[in-house]
């Protein structure tokens, strides 16, 4: 088939070379139309159309088929990428929801632990305060009013130090400062009695 195409192409070029007047017939203007020139134009057009379809048809069909396949492939890839993106978005939303519930759970656990530690420190402070009060009552009965004040100040300082050590071992610095200030105020009121 390829040799046939070459022969046809060679023949057409030879015709145009040997009969230049027929090839450029459109340039010669005749005064009136003739059936011969019309038939030449029709044959010329049909030959041109045949050569065009014969030589350009298969590459054009192949080009458009390849282009359609590329477009279909790109559409399929885009649809797949879109589905993957939606799946990632759903997974991210689920992970965010799970993280929010984890944060809420951690917050509840921290609040419970903080309440437990506050209660424990409060009980320790009460027991220490009760012990200090008992010691103070025993000592106060034996001493005079002036000596009682000095002993109370000394006991208050000792209790404050003990409370600082207990609180330092169980609380963070912000909690320690707040509870120590309140405890010192209570001890100061107790010492003034």
Steps between C-alpha positions, in 0.01 A plus 500: 500500500780739573646460152155564354479828687840601371405421141184709525684791654777477242244486219320809621824696534603387150165610355539841660859523368427388141173689463555829680223664305252246639639541853462876489188505294331720748737783412396506135182686471275398219233724384232244546470182705540165338411152603859395459630748754216413738574131465871574554418686823272219614764236419768715662290541813415129510870410462591748773227365725607139431867578573404690811277221630742227393814653652368721780200290602675222698733735692206730579287206617792375708559849642136548597480144642816560705369838612166347605684225689717762672194703598323190634814402691536850645133500601541163670814621681322819607201303629734267691691797645170662599385181674836472677475863613147442631619190686786698653260778600265249664793334683623841618152594625472169686846551652406853609182370663701229676755756617227724637356213704852408620559861605169505689587169669846626599347821633255301715778276629720799585213670683431181698870457585527865603194469724642183655838663565335812646291287732805300608708813569208657683470193725876505565486870580204445738673217678817708532298799617319283755832367628642852521188621685528219754868576551421867532224440758731284714778756475268799551370364828853489641628837379408857567330721247824645354667161473184363338529754218864412432423129501205553266719700259764228509236228446340700220837535325568129546153410372546732204832334417345155539204601286738644237689173487179293478347725240827518303506124472137473381416814302626709216632846568173684425297277733769515769508878504121531525458240777804622696367855507161380631660274757732777620201733542317237707806436713549874548139530621552203733821652637326830581237335722 
